[in-house]
Amino acid sequence: MNTTRKRSPLSSIPGYSQNAVLQIIVASATGFITYHLIRVILLVVGLSENYFATHFTPYVALPNLDNFGAKFWTVFTYGWTHDGFWVLFTNMVWLYCFGAVLQSLVGYKQLIPLFVYSLIVGGLFYEGSQLLPNVSTVGYMVGAHAGVVGVATAILTLSPNYRFFLSPTFSIPIVVMAIIFYALMLVNINLHTPSLFMIAGGALTGFTYMMLLKNGKQPGIWVYNLFDRMSNLAEPNADKLREKNSRKRNEALSGYQARQSNQKRIDDILDKINQKGYNSLSQEEKDILTKASNDNNP
């Protein structure tokens, strides 16, 4: 697969059902709105900001390592909301820049698994880093940073010579875009050690995912295959249903024809007994009669 020098795919935007980048952006925006809507509702009914921080945030954000065992599911939820709108906005802009390129080269079905794997591994790295001596935490962690870093690293691994063509004569190498992105990401996390480990986990996931893909593995396709099987159970495909019914009809017809043929064979054997006696039967004919007798007397 030649992915070294191609033009930006941003001018050709696929529909929502085949646009994993847009699906992630919508999911992230929904998580952000839901998170802050709950916060506003609690404030409106008279509860304090501290109540929200102590009774809701700990159930969706990555906690300190001491509390992670009791809230292990947060490794799946922390990446789907953000503290502030501009953090969400910048993360989604970078995700679109790198993700649109990636899904144009390897298909949209690789992007969501890669993004989710990067969030999970990044979250585990965040928690694991707290086992190191003299590592401090800063409360709870939310944000899709690890997922976006995973996508950026994946496209660099797959196609480091890719260029964004902003006009027919002007283009920006994706390496330059990535360097700017990584620099801004480091500034944003303020070089906080657990956050650095989280970013490293996302980057390692992106690199590993692409290396597996290059070697013919598809570590994320099982998700879509599972959904396809569930969808087929809920709404069977008409062609497959016709094929299944046709197969069952043919099996029933073959069974009926076999029974008819077998019955004729038995009738011929009985006629032979009437004419020549039982001892005139061959061993095969005797076996057929014995089997028919057993079938009729289960």
C-alpha positions in Angstrom: 0.0 0.0 0.0 1.5 3.3 -1.1 0.8 5.9 1.6 3.9 8.1 1.3 2.6 11.2 -0.6 -1.0 11.9 -1.0 -3.2 14.9 -0.9 -5.4 15.8 2.1 -8.7 14.0 2.1 -10.5 16.8 3.9 -12.2 18.0 0.7 -14.0 14.6 0.4 -16.0 14.0 3.6 -17.7 10.6 3.9 -21.2 10.3 5.3 -21.8 9.9 9.1 -22.2 6.1 9.0 -18.7 5.7 7.4 -17.0 8.7 9.1 -15.5 7.4 12.3 -13.9 10.8 13.0 -17.3 12.5 13.0 -18.7 9.7 15.2 -16.0 10.2 17.8 -16.5 14.0 17.7 -20.2 13.6 18.3 -19.7 11.1 21.1 -17.1 13.4 22.8 -19.4 16.4 22.4 -22.3 14.4 23.9 -20.2 13.3 26.8 -19.0 16.9 27.4 -22.6 18.3 27.3 -23.9 15.6 29.5 -21.2 16.1 32.1 -21.6 19.8 32.4 -25.4 19.7 32.1 -25.5 17.5 35.2 -23.2 20.0 36.9 -25.5 22.9 36.0 -28.6 21.0 37.2 -26.9 20.3 40.6 -26.0 24.0 41.0 -29.6 25.1 40.0 -31.1 22.8 42.7 -28.9 24.4 45.3 -26.0 22.0 45.6 -22.5 23.3 45.6 -19.7 22.9 43.1 -17.9 20.8 45.7 -20.9 18.4 45.8 -20.5 17.8 42.0 -16.8 17.3 42.4 -17.1 14.7 45.2 -20.3 12.9 44.2 -20.2 12.7 40.4 -16.8 13.4 38.9 -15.1 10.5 40.8 -17.4 8.1 38.9 -16.3 9.2 35.4 -12.8 10.7 35.8 -9.5 8.8 36.4 -8.8 9.0 40.2 -5.6 8.6 42.2 -4.2 5.1 42.2 -5.4 4.5 45.8 -9.1 4.9 44.6 -8.7 3.2 41.2 -9.4 -0.3 42.4 -12.9 0.8 43.5 -13.5 2.8 40.3 -11.7 0.7 37.6 -14.3 1.5 35.0 -13.2 5.1 34.8 -10.4 4.0 32.4 -13.2 3.6 29.9 -15.1 6.8 30.7 -12.5 9.5 31.4 -11.7 10.2 27.8 -15.3 11.1 26.8 -15.6 14.4 28.6 -13.4 17.5 29.1 -13.1 20.1 31.8 -13.5 23.0 29.4 -14.9 23.8 26.0 -11.6 24.9 24.5 -9.8 21.8 25.6 -12.6 19.8 23.9 -12.5 22.0 20.8 -8.7 21.8 20.3 -8.6 18.0 20.9 -11.4 17.5 18.3 -9.7 19.8 15.7 -6.5 17.8 16.0 -8.4 14.5 15.9 -10.1 15.6 12.7 -6.8 16.6 11.1 -5.0 13.3 11.8 -8.1 11.0 11.9 -9.4 12.1 8.5 -6.1 11.2 6.9 -5.9 7.9 8.8 -9.4 6.7 7.8 -8.8 7.7 4.2 -5.8 5.4 4.1 -6.8 2.4 6.2 -10.6 2.7 6.4 -13.0 4.1 8.9 -13.3 0.8 10.8 -9.8 1.1 12.2 -10.2 4.5 13.8 -12.6 4.0 16.7 -10.9 0.9 18.0 -7.5 2.7 17.8 -8.9 5.7 19.6 -10.5 3.6 22.4 -7.5 1.4 22.8 -5.3 4.5 23.2 -7.6 5.9 25.8 -7.5 2.7 27.8 -3.8 2.1 27.6 -3.1 5.8 28.4 -5.4 5.6 31.4 -3.6 2.5 32.7 -0.2 4.2 32.2 -1.6 7.2 34.1 -2.4 5.0 37.1 0.7 2.9 36.8 3.0 5.9 36.9 1.8 6.7 40.4 3.7 3.6 41.6 7.0 5.5 40.9 8.6 7.3 43.8 7.9 11.0 44.3 5.1 11.1 41.7 2.3 13.4 42.7 -1.2 13.6 41.2 -3.5 16.6 40.6 -6.9 15.3 41.5 -9.0 13.7 38.7 -8.1 13.4 35.0 -10.5 13.8 32.1 -10.0 14.4 28.4 -9.3 12.6 25.2 -5.6 13.5 25.0 -4.3 9.9 24.9 -6.8 9.0 22.2 -5.8 11.9 20.0 -2.1 11.2 20.5 -2.7 7.6 19.6 -4.3 8.6 16.3 -1.5 11.2 15.5 1.2 8.6 16.2 -0.6 6.0 14.1 -0.6 8.2 11.0 3.0 9.1 11.5 3.9 5.5 11.7 1.9 4.6 8.6 2.7 7.5 6.4 5.4 9.9 7.7 5.7 11.6 4.3 2.1 12.6 4.0 1.4 16.2 3.1 -1.6 18.4 3.7 -2.3 20.4 0.5 -3.9 23.6 1.5 -3.7 24.8 -2.1 -2.5 23.4 -5.4 1.0 24.9 -4.7 1.2 24.9 -0.9 1.4 22.0 1.4 2.4 21.2 5.0 4.2 17.9 5.9 2.2 15.9 8.4 5.4 15.6 10.5 5.4 19.4 11.0 1.7 19.2 12.1 2.6 16.5 14.5 5.5 18.3 16.0 3.3 21.4 16.7 0.6 19.1 18.1 3.0 17.3 20.5 4.5 20.5 21.7 1.1 22.1 22.4 0.1 18.8 24.2 3.1 18.9 26.4 2.4 22.6 27.3 -1.2 21.7 28.0 -0.4 18.9 30.5 2.2 21.1 32.2 4.8 18.3 32.1 2.9 16.5 34.9 4.4 13.0 35.3 1.2 10.9 35.3 -0.1 12.9 32.3 3.2 12.4 30.5 2.8 8.6 31.0 -0.8 8.8 29.8 0.4 10.5 26.6 3.2 8.0 26.2 0.6 5.2 26.6 -1.5 6.6 23.8 1.5 7.1 21.5 2.7 3.5 22.1 -0.8 2.2 21.3 -0.9 4.1 18.1 2.5 2.9 17.0 1.7 -0.8 18.0 -1.7 -0.7 16.3 -0.2 0.5 13.0 2.6 -2.0 13.1 0.1 -4.8 13.6 -2.0 -3.4 10.7 1.1 -3.3 8.4 1.7 -7.0 9.2 -1.8 -8.0 8.2 -3.4 -8.0 11.6 -6.6 -6.1 12.3 -6.8 -5.6 16.1 -10.0 -3.6 16.0 -12.2 -5.3 13.3 -13.7 -7.7 15.9 -15.8 -4.8 17.2 -17.6 -4.3 13.9 -17.9 -8.0 13.3 -19.6 -8.3 16.7 -22.0 -5.5 15.9 -22.7 -7.0 12.5 -23.6 -10.4 14.1 -25.9 -8.6 16.6 -27.5 -6.6 13.8 -28.1 -9.8 11.8 -29.8 -11.4 14.8 -32.1 -8.4 15.3 -32.8 -7.8 11.6 -31.8 -10.8 9.4 -30.6 -10.0 6.0 -33.3 -10.8 3.4 -30.9 -12.6 1.1 -29.4 -14.6 3.9 -32.8 -15.5 5.2 -33.9 -16.7 1.8 -30.7 -18.7 1.5 -31.3 -20.2 5.0 -35.0 -21.1 4.2 -34.0 -22.5 0.8 -31.3 -24.7 2.5 -33.8 -26.0 5.0 -36.3 -26.7 2.3 -33.7 -28.6 0.3 -32.7 -30.6 3.3 -36.3 -31.5 4.1 -36.9 -32.5 0.4 -33.8 -34.6 0.4 -34.9 -36.3 3.6 -38.4 -36.9 2.2 -36.9 -38.4 -1.0 -34.5 -40.6 1.0 -37.4 -41.9 3.1 -39.5 -42.6 0.0 -36.6 -44.4 -1.6 -36.0 -46.4 1.6 -39.6 -47.3 1.9 -39.7 -48.6 -1.6 -36.6 -50.7 -0.8 -38.3 -52.2 2.2 -41.4 -52.9 0.2 -39.4 -54.8 -2.3 -37.7 -56.8 0.4 -41.0 -57.7 2.0 -42.3 -58.9 -1.4 -39.2 -61.0 -1.8 -39.9 -62.6 1.6 -43.5 -63.4 0.6 -42.3 -65.0 -2.7 -39.1 -66.8 -1.6 -39.0 -66.7 2.2 -36.7 -64.9 4.7 -33.7 -67.1 4.0 -33.6 -65.8 0.5 -32.5 -62.3 1.7 -28.9 -61.1 1.5 -27.2 -59.8 4.6 -27.6 -56.2 3.3 -31.3 -56.7 3.0 -31.6 -58.2 6.4 -29.7 -55.2 7.8 -32.1 -52.8 6.1 -35.1 -54.6 7.7 -33.4 -54.6 11.1 -32.6 -50.9 10.9 -36.2 -50.1 9.8 -37.6 -52.1 12.7 -35.4 -50.2 15.2 -36.4 -46.8 13.7 -40.1 -47.7 14.1 -39.5 -48.8 17.8 -37.4 -46.1 19.5 
